[in-house]
Amino acid sequence: MNWIKTLRIIIIVAVIFIALILAFPLNEKIRLGLDLQGGSHIILECVDTPNAPVDDDAVNRALEIIRNRVDQLGVSEPVIQREGAKRILVQLPGVDDPETAVEMIGKTALLEFKNEEGETLLTGAHLVNAQASFDQFGRPIVLIEFDSVGANEFGEATRKNVGKILAITLDGEEISAPVVQEPILDGKAQITGNFTVESAQHLALLLRSGALPVKVEILENRTVGPTLGKDSIEKGIKAGLAGLVLILIFMGVYYKSFGLIADFALVVCMLLIVGTLAGLKATLTLPGIAGIVLTIGMAVDANILIFERIKEELRLEKTFRASIDAGFNKAFRSILDSNLTTLVAAFALFYFGSGPIKGFAVTLSIGILASMFTALIVTKIILELAANRLSPKALL
């Protein structure tokens, strides 16, 4: 059976080595959530209008369009979800310019082409692409392209308005009023105006993502400052380290050499949690830090349960090795049951929760699995290897 023990040692060393590789550099691999790095917390409400009443389908389509816009902004780990019948929650961690972001995600972005009489000849419904570019004089413009249906409609509109102004409006505001020189039949055109490079890029993004099916209003726009986030990180780290140090000291004093083994397993557990979070490029939130701190207590609790079971076996005057095997066997069911019930609760929080609650569920789940691995495998293999050098009296 020595080869089984050797295999276990190799697995433990490999897992620790992989965790170390994944964990560093930590600041480049673990993202911070809104509550830690700051950003924008926005609540939008879909509003009924005579031309666009709000229904369940309209809210869902608005949600997808807003998600598409935020994705193109390049925001790391945004939270975009429906709240109630008509509201949409948007959280944008690390957004440098929240006002611009709010304007972009909440803008209806209805593109219309109107003749001199103010009639709408076509909209951007059949737009397939929009890109910011520059004209021959180096001025920012927006290039647009229609699908086949839109190309036919645009061609017809320009054919009927040669020599006339064809106004281009966005949400009812005129952004360009070119004179049609000749029919445009290929479905491609350019929008000119007093654009800056940024405004041209923003307009292109809005047009690419499509117009919102209903009007939306901003109910709340709350900015979480990076100072608050920094303070939360510092307090969370201090709390975690304080708890870890106190537990390490207690285990070393109360269980002596056995406690040092549990301390090593606990450090390995923390390393596995951090390495897994870094490997998954997870987003760390303040509740996520709380999940890690909670895991510290759960991890050491498993080791205490194992040591107490070993003590019971030693009192029955069994040999040390037999007591180790019996202690782990008897503690296994209790550890498994308690951790599985907590894991089920964590899965429920992840499935039904949102934002920071999911962050707590993720770190708690990873912590549970890591603590079970270190308690049932790492601690046991070290005890077996050191059985000849440990004094069973340290537990009695």
TAFEN-V769030 format. One line per field, one symbol per residue. psi: psi as a letter, one per 20 degrees, with the letter a starting at -180 (. if undefined). Layout:
psi = ???
//
This chain:
psi = jhhggggggggggggggghgghhqpgiihpqqahihirbpoppqppppqhinqpagggghhgghggggghhiikpplqooqqobhjqppppnpjphnhgggghghipglopqoqahijpohrajhkpiqppqaqaijjqprppqpragghggghggghhikpjrpnqpqokippiqmqpohrpoijjprqpqamqrgghggggggghhirqqirpqqohpnppoqhgggggggghgggggggggggggggghggjchhhhghgghgggghghgggggghilrpprghghhhgghhghhghhghggghhhhghhhhjkrrghhhgghggghhgggggghhghhhghghghggiaqchhhgggghggggggghgghghgggghggghjhhiqohhii.
//
